[in-house]
């Protein structure tokens, strides 16, 4: 047995062991990073496609929706791959590396669903539909809000963050719809964002970041209300609907 004194006060094997752990952690993060780079690129493609909704009349949106669904399906394949890799390791140790990309994917699904897409993936798809967290998980082929095991899943926080992003995007869509001469859509968006805002009032949010961000919903509601009010002043919507 080696004499501890030959190592000085501290055995260097302690730090060699720590370096091995650091190297293992770096390899895991690199493996996840490679997958997330693909997902991020796919996400930019999806967002680019969905942005066409701001310059395309509602009656001509089907091609945009179809293209978005195809792009989302590619993201889903990557998410499934991510899930297989991520589930090998402690979830809460690494989930910070992928949560933003998962939120962006979830947002794309929510927006596509609201526009009338994802009808083959969820029941009763229609324009203005809010997909539930379970329906988004179904589209992604991943479990949601897992409590009974340590594995990759879609969290409630990720879903709510994506929903807030959806509200921001719909407020912008309300303005651009008027530019396209569509005076019906802002009314639909107005009712939707008010309903979602009312829903958030029910939630007792513990996550500080999520709670602060949810406060911004009222500004989106006000933005859409201003659009509807302006339309009503110009007699472009029936009285009683504004």
Secondary structure, DSSP 8 states (H G I E B T S, - for coil): ---GGGGTTS-THHHHHHHHHHHHHHHHHHHHHHHHHHHHHHHHHHHHHHGGGGTS-GGG-HHHHHHHHHHHHHHHHHHHHHHHHHTTS-HHHHHHHHHHHHHHHHHHHHHHHHTT--TTTSTT--TT----HHHHHHHHT--BS--SS-S--B-HHHHHHHHHHHHHHHHHHHHHHHHTT--SHHHHHHHHHHHHHHHHHH-----HHHHHHHTTHHHHHHHHHHHHHHHHHTT-S-TT--
